[in-house]
Amino acid sequence: MTEYKLKSDDFLVSQTNEKGIILFANDDFCKVAGYSLDELVGKQHNIVRHPDMPKAAFKSLWETVKSGKVWDGYVKNRTKDGGYYWVYATVYPMYDEATKEKTYMSCRRKPSEEEITEAQALYKTLN
């Protein structure tokens, strides 16, 4: 399994609806994950979920954002070719007054090696 290490200026952005369906993905997200925009839009965001990630982390994420609060944390994602990459993610709940729909914007950056090590240790206790 090959690790993709984000560059310091990589900034991955995606937007989903309430059901986790991808509505938007920026070029950095497509590049790092290894998918084209067409392969991502309309798919579940868990297309990039790595099996090492504990379910408790995503339970916390969804409970937090559905309550209208911002969630942040470390996430190990899977690339299209079976590799992986770590991100520090911040997920913002949003509400469109015109459509009356909730959406979620996720902005992700490169975490430090120390942050990854700490997240790995924590996640081992949750699995």
N, C-alpha and C positions, 0 to 999 in steps of 0.2 A: 504494500500500500504506500503510495507516494504522497508525501506532504507537500502542499503548495504553501509557501510562506508569502504572505501578503507583503507588498512593498509599503513603505511608510506613507506614500501618498494614495494608496488604494482606498477608496471610499465606496462601499457597496450599499446600494439603496434598492429597496423593493417596497411595493405597496400591495396589500391583500384586502379582500373583503372579509366579512365576519366569519365566513366559512374557511378562510385560509387559502382562497384561490388567488393566485398572483394576477394583479391588474397591471403592474408596471415593474420593470427591472432596468436598472441603468447598465451602461456598458461595462463598468468594473465588475458588477455582479455576474453578468453573462461571461465575461472573460475568466474570472476566477473559478466559477462553478463549471465552466466548460460547455455551457448551453447557449444556443442562439436565443434571441428575444422571443421568436415564434415558438420555440420549444418550452419556454417558461410561462408565457402569458396564457391564462386559462387552466393552468395546472395547480395542484395543491403545493403549497410552499414546502411541505414535507418531502418533496422530490429531492431536496438537498439534505434531509435529516440523516445524520450519521447514527448507526445502531449503537454506538458507544454512549450516546447522550441519554441520560436518565429521563424517564417519563415525568418525574417530579419537576424537572426544570421547566418543561413545557406546560405542565399544569400550573405552575407559578406564573409563567408568562401570561397565559390566557386569562387566569383569574385576575391578574393585575390590570391588564389592558381593557378587559371587558368591564371592569369597575371604573374605567375612565382615568386610570393612573398610568404613568410612564414606567416601563420595565427596562432594566438593563442587566446584562450579564454576559458570561462567556459561553460561546457555542462552538462546538465542533461540527462542521458540516461536511457532507460528502460531495465530491465532484462527479461529473458524469462518467468519467473513466474509472471510478472506484477509489480514487485518492481522497484526500481530506484536507481541510484547512480550518484554522481557528480564527474566530472573530470576537471582538468585543461589540455587542449589539445593544442598541437602544431602540425600543419599540414605542412609538407614539400613537395613542388612540386619536382618531379624528372623526368628525361628524360633518357630513355634507348637508347643510340646511335645505338646499334645493332638491336633492334626491331623497333626503331623510335616511341616508345610509351611513353606517359606521364603517370606517376603513382603518387600516393599521399601516403606519409607515415605519419600516425598519432601516436604520442607518448603522452601518458596521465599519469598524476600522481594525487595524492591526493591533493585537494585544502584544504585550511584552512576553518574553520567555518566562519570566517569573510569574506573571499573571496566568499563563497557560499551565504551568506546573501546579499552581494553587488550585486552579479550576479542576484539573485532573484528579488531584487528591480529594477534593470535595465530592466530585461526581462518583468516585469509587465508593464513598460512604452511602450514596443514594441508590446505587444499583442493587 
